[in-house]
């Protein structure tokens, strides 16, 4: 099948593109920058911005079967101070792609979301992913655009940037007697290796995952303290641990699944006008304009 991978130059997107190529699919990458890692074989790259719907539409004229949408402002910490950019990339960028998928009859829209969508944590990043999921679901309801929503947990592995949690810890120990963790010492995570996650992304194009929401995490719960001990053991030295809990705003400690439906108070104003009387006022107002 012909697959479009937005954000295909990035951490997860590049591994998904690799895995699709291995499975014999044709892959087209759309990203703001050229990929550093993909092999030249069967590699087609278009440089552009998902905010520009006209630049993206040229791609869809090539007949796309499946869209893997990974392009986003994906760093939670950056999103906290960039609400406007978060909306433009994570919501409007997603809607641009959905509109083109509808127009060009794409078979499946695979959307990279986050486990934070069901959390009180995550800041503007969570808000944008939750809103984008709503749009994906509504396009399915209104236009029968099939989707698969993937809610990723904590990814680690090769090609991650320096904002990645595991990489940040490892790099903090380079040339130092300390390794640092910016978060609560009681934190736990279900880390998933990026290549395992990429294989899952390709697996979900099977019919049984159509119009489903999938949570993709590791099998085991790992405490941050144990993770730090593992990293120290791999270093082979006697490094100490430094925690910086006050700087870890927006991150969950033990579970991201803390969202609760907000039931509003049914507030009824006193001395409300009768409905029939109000209706007559509407008629009078309309008649004034004719």
C-alpha positions in Angstrom: 0.0 0.0 0.0 1.0 3.6 -0.5 1.7 5.1 3.0 2.2 8.7 4.0 4.2 9.3 7.2 4.0 12.8 8.5 6.8 13.5 10.9 8.7 10.7 9.2 12.1 12.3 9.9 11.4 12.2 13.7 12.0 9.7 16.5 9.0 7.4 16.1 8.0 8.4 12.6 11.4 7.4 11.1 11.2 3.9 12.7 7.6 3.5 11.4 8.8 4.4 7.9 11.6 1.9 8.2 9.2 -0.8 9.3 6.7 -0.1 6.5 9.5 -0.4 4.0 10.5 -3.8 5.5 6.9 -5.0 5.0 7.0 -4.0 1.3 4.9 -0.9 1.5 5.6 2.3 -0.5 6.5 5.1 1.8 6.3 8.8 1.4 7.7 11.0 4.1 6.4 14.5 4.8 8.4 16.5 7.3 9.9 20.0 7.9 13.4 18.5 7.6 15.2 15.8 5.8 15.5 12.4 7.6 19.0 11.5 8.8 18.5 7.7 9.1 16.3 6.2 6.4 18.0 4.2 3.7 17.7 5.6 0.1 15.9 2.6 -1.2 12.3 3.3 -1.9 12.6 6.6 0.1 10.5 9.5 -1.1 10.6 12.7 0.9 8.7 15.9 0.6 9.7 18.9 2.8 6.8 20.9 4.1 4.6 22.1 7.0 1.3 20.4 8.0 0.0 23.9 8.7 0.0 24.6 5.0 -2.8 22.6 3.5 -1.9 23.5 -0.1 1.6 22.0 0.2 0.2 18.8 1.6 -2.6 18.4 -1.0 0.0 17.8 -3.7 1.0 14.6 -1.9 -2.6 13.2 -1.9 -2.9 13.5 -5.6 -0.3 10.7 -5.7 -3.0 8.3 -4.3 -2.4 7.6 -0.6 -4.0 4.5 1.0 -3.0 5.1 4.6 -1.8 8.2 6.5 0.4 7.7 9.6 0.2 11.1 11.3 3.2 11.6 13.6 4.0 15.3 12.9 3.3 17.4 16.0 4.7 19.6 18.7 5.4 16.5 20.7 7.4 17.6 23.6 5.2 18.1 26.7 7.5 20.6 28.3 7.7 22.8 25.2 4.0 22.7 24.7 3.4 24.1 28.2 4.8 27.4 27.2 3.6 27.4 23.6 -0.2 27.0 23.6 -0.6 28.8 20.2 1.9 26.6 18.5 0.4 23.5 20.1 -3.0 24.4 18.6 -1.6 25.1 15.2 0.4 21.9 14.9 -1.5 19.4 16.9 -5.1 20.5 16.2 -5.2 22.5 13.0 -2.4 20.5 11.4 -4.4 17.3 12.1 -7.6 18.8 10.7 -5.8 19.8 7.5 -4.9 16.1 7.0 -8.3 14.8 7.9 -9.9 17.2 5.4 -7.5 15.9 2.7 -8.1 12.3 3.7 -11.8 12.8 3.3 -11.4 14.5 -0.1 -9.1 11.9 -1.5 -10.8 8.9 0.1 -7.9 7.6 2.2 -8.6 4.1 3.6 -7.2 4.7 7.1 -6.0 7.6 9.2 -3.5 6.4 11.9 -3.1 9.0 14.6 -0.3 9.2 17.1 -2.0 10.4 20.4 -0.9 10.0 24.0 -1.9 8.3 27.2 -2.2 11.8 28.6 -5.6 12.3 26.9 -7.2 10.6 29.9 -5.1 12.5 32.5 -5.3 15.7 34.5 -1.6 16.2 33.7 0.0 17.0 30.4 -0.9 20.6 30.0 -1.6 22.0 26.6 -0.1 18.9 25.0 -2.8 16.8 26.6 -5.5 19.3 25.6 -4.4 19.4 22.0 -4.2 15.6 21.6 -7.6 15.2 23.3 -9.1 17.8 20.9 -7.4 16.1 17.9 -8.9 12.7 18.9 -12.4 14.3 18.9 -11.9 15.6 15.4 -10.7 12.2 14.2 -13.8 10.5 15.7 -16.1 13.2 14.2 -14.7 12.8 10.7 -15.4 9.1 11.1 -19.0 9.8 12.2 -19.7 12.4 9.5 -17.6 11.3 6.6 -17.0 7.6 7.3 -13.2 8.2 7.4 -11.7 5.1 9.1 -9.1 5.7 11.8 -6.9 4.0 14.4 -5.9 6.1 17.4 -2.6 5.1 19.1 -2.1 6.4 22.6 1.6 6.1 23.3 3.3 5.8 26.7 6.9 6.5 27.4 9.1 5.8 24.4 12.9 5.2 24.5 15.5 4.1 22.0 17.8 5.2 19.2 17.2 8.5 17.3 15.4 10.2 20.2 16.2 13.8 20.7 17.6 15.3 23.9 14.1 16.0 25.3 13.4 12.3 25.6 13.2 11.2 29.3 15.5 8.2 29.2 18.1 9.9 27.0 18.1 13.0 29.2 18.9 10.9 32.2 21.7 9.0 30.4 23.3 12.1 29.0 23.2 13.8 32.5 25.8 11.3 33.6 28.3 12.0 30.8 31.4 13.5 32.3 29.8 13.8 35.7 29.6 11.9 39.0 25.8 12.4 39.1 22.8 11.4 37.0 19.9 13.7 37.3 16.1 13.1 37.2 13.7 16.1 36.8 10.6 14.6 38.4 9.1 12.9 41.4 11.3 10.1 42.9 8.1 8.0 43.3 7.4 8.1 39.6 6.8 4.9 37.6 6.5 4.3 33.9 5.8 1.5 31.4 8.6 2.2 28.9 8.3 0.8 25.4 11.3 0.4 23.0 10.7 2.6 19.9 11.2 -0.3 17.5 8.6 -2.4 19.3 6.2 0.6 19.1 7.0 1.0 15.4 6.1 -2.6 14.7 2.8 -2.1 16.6 2.1 0.9 14.3 2.4 -1.2 11.2 0.4 -4.1 12.8 -2.6 -1.9 13.4 -3.4 -1.4 9.7 -5.1 -4.8 9.9 -8.9 -4.7 9.6 -9.5 -5.7 13.2 -8.0 -2.5 14.4 -10.1 -0.2 12.2 -11.8 2.5 14.2 -10.2 1.4 17.5 -8.3 3.2 20.2 -5.1 1.4 21.3 -2.8 2.1 24.3 0.8 1.3 23.4 3.1 0.9 26.4 5.7 -1.5 27.8 4.7 -4.7 29.6 6.4 -4.0 32.9 6.0 -1.1 35.3 9.4 0.3 36.1 10.1 2.7 39.0 12.3 5.7 38.3 14.6 4.6 41.1 15.1 1.2 39.5 15.7 2.8 36.1 18.3 5.1 37.6 20.0 2.1 39.2 20.1 0.3 35.9 21.7 3.3 34.2 24.3 3.6 36.9 25.1 -0.1 36.5 25.5 0.2 32.8 27.9 3.2 33.3 29.9 0.9 35.6 30.8 3.7 38.0 29.7 5.0 41.3 27.5 7.8 40.4 25.0 9.5 42.7 21.5 10.5 41.9 20.1 14.0 42.0 16.3 14.7 41.9 14.7 17.9 40.9 11.0 17.4 41.6 9.9 21.0 41.5 10.7 21.3 37.8 8.6 18.4 36.7 5.4 20.3 36.0 2.6 18.5 34.1 4.0 15.0 34.4 2.1 12.2 36.1 3.7 10.2 39.0 2.1 6.7 39.0 -0.8 6.7 36.6 -1.9 9.1 33.8 -5.5 7.8 33.9 -6.8 10.5 36.2 -9.3 12.3 34.0 -12.9 12.6 35.3 -15.9 13.8 33.4 -16.8 17.3 34.6 -20.5 17.3 35.2 -21.8 20.9 35.1 -24.2 22.4 37.6 -27.7 22.8 36.2 -28.1 26.6 36.7 -31.6 28.0 36.0 -32.1 31.7 36.2 -35.1 33.0 38.1 -38.1 34.7 36.5 -37.3 33.3 33.1 -39.5 34.5 30.2 -42.1 32.0 29.0 -40.9 30.1 25.9 -43.9 31.2 23.8 -43.4 34.8 24.7 -39.7 34.6 23.7 -40.6 32.9 20.5 -43.0 35.8 19.6 -40.2 38.3 20.3 -38.0 36.4 17.7 -40.8 36.7 15.1 -41.0 40.5 15.8 -37.3 40.9 15.5 -37.2 39.0 12.2 -40.1 41.0 10.8 -38.2 44.3 11.4 -35.5 43.1 8.9 -37.9 42.3 6.1 
